[in-house]
Each structure stands twice: as C-alpha cells, then as structure tokens.
Amino acid sequence: MAIPIRTDAYRVVTTSEQLALLMESLSRSKMIGLSIETDGTRMVDAQVIGLSLSPALGQGHYIPLGHSYLGVPKQLKLAEV
C-alpha cells in the first residue's frame, strides 16, 4: 500500500519573508536535506537555477533562482539567498 504524499508540506519560496521563515525553521533542524538544481551537468559552466531544502522528513522547500520562461514568477536573487 502506497503512503500518500502531503502536498501541503511542500512550498515554493519567492519572497524575503518566506526565506526568513525557512531560515528560522532550518536553524532548529538537526539535519537538513539539500539539493542544488542547475541548468546543466558540467560544473564549469552550469548555472544554479534553484535550491531544494528539507528541514524534516515530509517537508520540502524550493527556492527558484534562475528560471527563465514566459510568465516566470518573481524569484529571489542568488546573493540574497
């Protein structure tokens, strides 16, 4: 039997306020899951386009940083994150 995935525990971080709340949550965690999303596989020329962070099992946060497509929502600057 498959375990249902709670989609309410996954968030996209696009504002400074959301980032501050995430940082507060991460500061209380003993372990953090991190995945760096890039636009390529070659380290020498790949650009960071997002960060995935998990402060606890069943929780996830995605910070888009370098997405570029028609209608792309507001994104934080890499330097701020």
C-alpha positions as CSV (number, residue, x, y, z in Angstrom):
1,M,0.0,0.0,0.0
2,A,1.4,3.4,-1.0
3,I,1.8,6.1,1.6
4,P,0.1,9.3,0.5
5,I,2.2,12.4,-0.1
6,R,1.1,15.5,1.8
7,T,1.4,18.3,-0.8
8,D,0.7,21.0,1.9
9,A,4.1,20.4,3.4
10,Y,6.0,21.5,0.2
11,R,6.4,25.1,-0.5
12,V,8.0,27.4,-3.1
13,V,10.0,30.3,-1.5
14,T,9.7,33.5,-3.6
15,T,9.8,36.3,-1.1
16,S,12.2,37.6,1.6
17,E,9.6,36.9,4.3
18,Q,9.2,33.3,3.2
19,L,13.0,33.0,3.1
20,A,13.3,34.3,6.7
21,L,10.7,31.8,7.9
22,L,12.5,29.0,6.1
23,M,15.8,30.0,7.7
24,E,14.2,30.0,11.1
25,S,12.9,26.5,10.5
26,L,16.3,25.3,9.2
27,S,18.1,26.8,12.2
28,R,16.0,24.5,14.5
29,S,16.8,21.3,12.5
30,K,19.4,18.9,13.5
31,M,19.8,17.7,9.9
32,I,19.0,19.4,6.6
33,G,18.5,17.9,3.1
34,L,19.9,20.0,0.3
35,S,19.8,19.7,-3.5
36,I,21.3,22.3,-5.8
37,E,19.5,22.5,-9.1
38,T,21.5,23.6,-12.2
39,D,20.8,24.1,-15.8
40,G,23.5,21.7,-16.9
41,T,25.7,18.8,-15.8
42,R,29.1,20.3,-16.4
43,M,30.3,22.0,-13.2
44,V,32.4,24.5,-15.1
45,D,29.5,26.2,-17.0
46,A,26.4,25.1,-15.1
47,Q,24.3,27.9,-13.6
48,V,22.4,27.5,-10.3
49,I,18.7,27.7,-11.0
50,G,17.3,26.7,-7.7
51,L,17.8,25.2,-4.2
52,S,15.7,22.4,-2.6
53,L,15.8,22.2,1.1
54,S,14.2,19.9,3.6
55,P,14.3,20.6,7.4
56,A,12.5,17.4,8.3
57,L,11.0,14.2,6.8
58,G,7.9,15.1,4.7
59,Q,8.8,18.8,4.4
60,G,10.3,20.5,1.3
61,H,11.0,24.0,0.2
62,Y,12.1,25.0,-3.3
63,I,13.8,28.4,-3.9
64,P,13.8,29.2,-7.7
65,L,16.8,31.4,-8.6
66,G,17.4,31.3,-12.3
67,H,14.3,30.1,-14.1
68,S,13.6,32.0,-17.3
69,Y,10.5,31.3,-19.3
70,L,7.4,33.2,-20.3
71,G,5.3,34.1,-17.2
72,V,8.0,33.1,-14.7
73,P,7.0,34.2,-11.2
74,K,9.1,36.5,-9.1
75,Q,12.4,35.0,-7.9
76,L,14.8,35.9,-5.2
77,K,18.4,36.9,-6.1
78,L,21.1,34.3,-5.5
79,A,23.1,36.9,-3.5
80,E,20.1,37.3,-1.1
81,V,19.7,33.6,-0.6
